[in-house]
Amino acid sequence: MLSDQKVLVTGGAGFIGSCLVQTLSERGADVLALDNEFAGSSALVPDGVRFENIDIRDEQIPEIVSDFEPDALIHLAALHYIPYCNANPEEAFQVNVMGTRNVLAAAREVDSLESVIFTSSAAVYPPRNQANSETSATGPMDIYGETKLIGEDLMRLFNQETDVSTTTARLFNVYGPNETNEHLIPAIVSQVRSGSRNIELGNLTPKRDFIHVSDVAKALITLLTQSDDGYSTYNVGTGVEYSVREVVEKTSDALGEEIEIVQDEERVRDSDRPHLKAAISKIQSDFGWEPEVEFVTGLRDLLQQEEEVLVT
């Protein structure tokens, strides 16, 4: 189904983007990856995939998009590490909002374009104790979530103006190989790799819905190939949440060794929400999509891959 499709991926050299580009390429798509390598790296882009080092705010974006004539656009490029966004709110707004506007302005001029996928975030939801469904009220608690919610509005407007099938994917906590920001699981893995079995962490009780990057890539391709015309929003998560303590326990299971936690006060975040879990019945019922990677298995594979990288 993808063998005759030209797919443009912004953020295609990043953590999620590189995995997605690899999967698209393996399924026969003709892919162009755009990335300014702020957090990603062209080394992660598979051989044979076209790559352009460019910022999504750049004035050359319309020319690049027009020349490629994509059938589909998957827009992942963003500043998404929340502490960085909080420390640099103007830059976060410029990249995540104005950059998105620039990409969509270019997309409006492409006659071949049939579908757009936008990666939003669970950060658009306010703190709540139950699972978040797509119909749950939004209420971001940080600049990153605010920019993603504006991005969703831009996507909705784009669909109304162009009739191009447009889908927002609200991603929950993604983990896996090649993660480029210092989130919880990379912090644990890096300390385990260094030989430590006393892991220094901050907040220990918050619960998150962790989904493997390969499952996210498959979900985005499902949305790309199966979404109907119009505008729609889907959560992409597992429907299961784990506390920080439980993540360490699962990592211990994956490693086959005991791991102890040392709470580091300098790592504690004042605004950490207690729960963030996805309700995924919509994507399940509409497309039959299910997450495939069991959490301990994903952690074990990640630890083995990281160890292999360390050895080489």
PAVO-712179 format. One record per residue: residue in three letters; x negated, y negated, z of N, C-alpha, C in turn. Coordinates in steps of 0.1 Angstrom, whole numbers, plus 5000, padded with zeros to 4 digits. Atoms other than C-alpha are relative to their C-alpha. Layout:
N
AlaXYZXYZXYZ;...
//
This chain:
312
Met499250125000500050005000499249875000;Leu500950114999497049775006499050004988;Ser501049985010495049894976500049894990;Asp499950115010496249614953500249865007;Gln499750124993496449344980498749925003;Lys501150094996494149044985500449935013;Val499750054986494048955022498949915005;Leu500950104994492448645036500150005015;Val500049994985491448675073499149895006;Thr500850104993490448365093499550065013;Gly500549934988488248455123499650144997;Gly500249875004487248755103498650065005;Ala501349954995483748785119500150015016;Gly499850004985485148775155500350145005;Phe499749884993486049045180501150084993;Ile498949945006489449125167499950004985;Gly500150025014488848995132499150104993;Ser500949915007485949215124500550145000;Cys499349875000487849525135501150014990;Leu498950015010490849415114499450014986;Val500650005013488649345084499550144996;Gln500549865002487049685087501150094996;Thr498849925003490449855088500749974987;Leu499450045013491849655059499250054989;Ser500949965011488749735038500150154998;Glu499949855001489050105046501350044994;Arg498749975006492650095035500149954985;Gly500150035014491649955001500349854997;Ala499750145003492449585005498849924996;Asp501150095004490349314988500049895011;Val500050094988489349105019499049894998;Leu500950124998487848755023500149965014;Ala500150034986486748685058499449865002;Leu500550134997486348325070499749995015;Asp500450024986484548235102498849905001;Asn501150094999482247965115499050055010;Glu501049934991480448215138499849935013;Phe500250064987481048005169500050115011;Ala500049894991481948325188499750134992;Gly500249885007481748585160498650004993;Ser501249995007478948695138500250074986;Ser499949945013478648775101499550155000;Ala500549864999476749095111501150105003;Leu498949914997480049235123500950024988;Val499249985012481649195088499450124992;Pro500549885007481449525070499449974986;Asp500650015014479349565038501050014990;Gly499150005011481149485007501249915001;Val499050104997483549235023499549864998;Arg500550145002483248875011500249925013;Phe500050084988482448635038499649854997;Glu500350145001482448255040499849945015;Asn500250074987480848065070500649864999;Ile499350125001483247785074501049985012;Asp499150034989485247605101501449984994;Ile498750015006489047615096500549864999;Arg499650145001489147235100499349944988;Asp500850055011486847195070500849964988;Glu499350055011488046995040499950094988;Gln500249915011486847275017501050125001;Ile499149894998489447525031501050014989;Pro499049985011492147445005499450064987;Glu500749955013489647504976499750155002;Ile500449864998488447834991501350095000;Val498749924999492047964998500550004985;Ser499550005013493147854963499250084990;Asp500849925009490248014945500250155003;Phe499849864997490848344963501450064996;Glu498749965004494548354956500550125008;Pro499649894992495548574985501550044999;Asp498649954998498648794987500549985014;Ala499750014985498448775025499049925007;Leu500950084992496948555051500250055015;Ile499949964985496148675087499149905007;His500750114994495148375108499750035015;Leu500449974986493148475139499149895005;Ala501050104996490548185140500649915011;Ala499650094989490847995173498950005011;Leu500750004987489047895205500950075010;His499149934991490548145229499550045013;Tyr500449984987488348175259500549895009;Ile499250104992490548005285499149905008;Pro500950094993487747865307499349894991;Tyr500650105010486047705276501149904996;Cys498950095005489447565264500349905011;Asn499750094989490147415298498949905002;Ala501250104999486647255299499949914988;Asn500150085012487047125263501449994993;Pro498650005005490747055258500249934986;Glu499950075012490246815229499650094988;Glu500549915011488147065209501050124998;Ala499149895001490647345217501249954992;Phe498950055008493447125203499749984985;Gln500450035014491547025172499850134992;Val500249885007490547385163501450084999;Asn498849915000493747575174501249944994;Val498850075006496347315162499649944987;Met500350075012494747095136499350104990;Gly500549905009492747385122501150094994;Thr498949925005495947585119500849924990;Arg499350085010497647295101499249994987;Asn500850015012494747275077500150134992;Val499949875007494947645069501450024994;Leu498649985006498747635064500249904989;Ala499950095011498447325042499450064987;Ala500649935011496147525020500950114995;Ala499249885003498447825021501349964992;Arg498850055007501447615009499749994985;Glu500350025014499647564976499750134992;Val500349875006499147934969501350074995;Asp498849945005501848074946500050155002;Ser500049864998500648434951500350055014;Leu499849974986501148424989501350065003;Glu498749934997503748675001500250015015;Ser499849994985503148695039498849945008;Val500950064991501448525068500250075014;Ile499949944987500548685101499149905009;Phe500750094991499548455130499950075014;Thr500249944987497948585162500149895011;Ser499750084988499448405192499550085012;Ser500549954987498948505228501150025010;Ala499249994988500648625259499949885009;Ala500250124992499348305273501149904998;Val498850095001502548135260501050025010;Tyr499049974989504548305288499649945013;Pro500350054986504748155323499850125009;Pro500149894991503948365353501350065004;Arg498849934996506648625360499650145004;Asn500349874995506748955378500450124991;Gln499549895009508549155351499349994986;Ala500550005013507549245316500649884992;Asn499650115009507648965290500650064987;Ser499549965013509949025260499949884991;Glu500150115010509948815228501149895003;Thr499050104997513148645241499849945013;Ser500350074987511648555275499649864998;Ala500450145001511248185281498549995000;Thr501450035000507848045272499749895010;Gly500550104991505847825295498650015003;Pro501549984998502047815291499649925012;Met500650064988499947735321498649954998;Asp501350055003496847625303500049954986;Ile500150075013495647435272500050114989;Tyr500049905010495047755253501450054996;Gly498749965003498547875257500949894994;Glu499350115006499847535248499749994985;Thr500350005014497947535216500650114992;Lys499449895007499147875207501549994998;Leu498650035001502747775213500349904989;Ile499950105011502347475190499750084987;Gly500349935012500847715165501250084995;Glu498849935004503947925166501149914994;Asp499150105006506047615159499649974985;Leu500550035013503847545129500350114990;Met499749885008504347895116501550014997;Arg498550005002508147865120500349904989;Leu499750105010508147545101499550044986;Phe500649955013505847695074501050094993;Asn499149905006508347975068501349924995;Gln498950075005511247735066499849924987;Glu500450095012509447515040499750094988;Thr500649935011508047795019500850134997;Asp499349875001510248115024499050115000;Val501049904999506948305028500350085013;Ser499849924988507448595052498949975010;Thr500950054990505848475084500250075014;Thr499949934988505148675116499049965010;Thr500950034989503748585150499850125008;Ala500449884991501948855170499549945013;Arg500550054987501648765207499250115006;Leu500949904995498548965217499849995015;Phe500349994986498049075253498550025002;Asn501449994997494649155268499350104992;Val500649915009492549305241498650035005;Tyr501349964997489449505248499450104990;Gly500649915009486949715229498649954996;Pro501450045005483549695210500049864995;Asn500350135006482049365200500849895006;Glu499350124994484049145224499049895002;Thr501050115000482448805223500249905011;Asn499850094988483748635255499950085013;Glu500249934988483148715291501350025008;His498849964993486448865300499750115010;Leu500249904989486949125328499350124995;Ile500749875004486049445309498649984995;Pro501450025004482949305292499149975013;Ala500850034988481849175327499750135007;Ile500249874994482249525341499050084992;Val500849925008480649695312498549955000;Ser501350055000477649465311499250035013;Gln500649974987476949525348499750155001;Val500249865001477349905343498850034992;Arg501149985009474949885314498649975006;Ser501350044994472349715335499650105011;Gly500349904990472450015359500749985013;Ser499450034987474449855387501350085001;Arg498849944997477150045404500849935011;Asn499450104991478049755427500449884991;Ile499650095011480149535403500549875007;Glu499650134995480449165411501249954992;Leu498850055007483949035402500749895009;Gly499350114993486248745411501350055006;Asn498749954996490048795415500250154998;Leu499949855000490849155423501450054998;Thr498649955000494649175424500849974987;Pro499250025012495949025391500150124991;Lys499849895009497449285367500249954986;Arg500050045014497049275330500450124991;Asp499749905009498249475300498950004990;Phe501249995009495049595282500350094988;Ile499849935012495249705246498750004992;His501249985007492449845225500049934987;Val500150085012491249635196500450084987;Ser499649925012491849925171501550014999;Asp498650005000495449935182500649874995;Val499650135004495749565177499949994984;Ala500250005015494349595141501150074993;Lys498949925006496849865133501349935001;Ala498850074999499649665147500149884990;Leu499950125010498749355126500250054986;Ile499849945013498549575095501550054999;Thr498649965000501949725104500949884997;Leu499350135002503349365106499849954986;Leu500350055013501649275074500850074989;Thr499549925011503049565054501550035002;Gln498749964998506449615070501049895004;Ser499150114996507849275081500949964989;Asp499150055010510849145064499849854997;Asp500050145002511348805049500549925012;Gly499550084989511948525073498949985010;Tyr500950024989510248435106500350105012;Ser499849914988509748685135498850005009;Thr501150004989507748725167500050145006;Tyr500149864994506449055182498949995011;Asn501049974990504549135214499150124995;Val500949895003501449355209499250035013;Gly500649954987500549535241500350145002;Thr499849864997500949865258501350025008;Gly498949984991503749805283499650055013;Val500549954988501449915311499049895005;Glu501050104995499449685334499250065011;Tyr500949964990496449745356499449885008;Ser500750114992494949535385498650014997;Val501450005001491349445385499450125007;Arg500549884993490749715411500350134992;Glu499649885007492549975390499150014987;Val500949995012490349875359498750065004;Val501349944995487249945380500150155003;Glu499849864997488750275391500050084987;Lys500049935013489450365355498750014993;Thr501450005005485950265345499250105007;Ser500749904993484650485372500350144995;Asp499649875006486650775358499450024986;Ala500649995013485350705323498550035001;Leu501549994998481750685336499750135006;Gly500349884992482050985359499149975011;Glu500850044988480350795387500849905008;Glu499350094991481550595417499549864997;Ile500350145001481650225413500649925011;Glu499650084989481949975441500249864996;Ile499850145004483349625439499449905011;Val500450114991481649315454500649884995;Gln499350125004483849015453499149885001;Asp500950125001481948705441500949885000;Glu499150124999483648385452499949904988;Glu500250095011482148195423500750044988;Arg499249955011484048415399501549985002;Val498550014997487448355415500649884993;Arg499350115007489848155394501249965009;Asp498950054991492347935413501450034994;Ser498750005006495147965387500350144994;Asp499749865006495048345379501450045003;Arg498749964998498548465374500050155005;Pro500049874994499548785393500350114991;His499549895009501148975364500049944986;Leu499850035014501048975326500150134992;Lys499749885007502749265309500949984989;Ala499150015012504349315275501150105001;Ala498949915004507749455267499850024985;Ile500349985014507049625233501150084993;Ser498949935006510449775225500349954986;Lys499650055013510949545196499150054989;Ile500949955010507849645176500150154999;Gln499749865000508550005186501250044992;Ser498749975006512150005174500049964985;Asp500050055014511549795142499150084991;Phe501049945009508449975129499550145005;Gly500549874995507850285151498549995004;Trp501450024996504450135161499950045015;Glu500449974986502850275193498649985002;Pro501450004997499550205209499550155002;Glu500549865000497350515205498950035009;Val501249984992494250465226500349995015;Glu499849994985494650585262498949925007;Phe500950094994492950345286498650065004;Val501249944996490350575301499150044988;Thr500749965012489450705267499449884993;Gly500550125005489050355254498849955007;Leu501150044991486850265283498850094998;Arg501149905002484750585278499349974987;Asp500650035013484250515241499249875000;Leu500750134999483350155249498650015007;Leu501249984992480750255275499050084992;Gln500949925009479250515251499549914989;Gln500450095011479150265223499049905004;Glu500950114995477549995244498750075004;Glu501349934996474950255257499250034988;Glu500749975013474150355221499449874995;Val500650135004473649985212498849965008;Leu501150034991471449945243498850084996;Val501149915003469350245233499349964987;Thr500650035013468850135197499449865000;
//
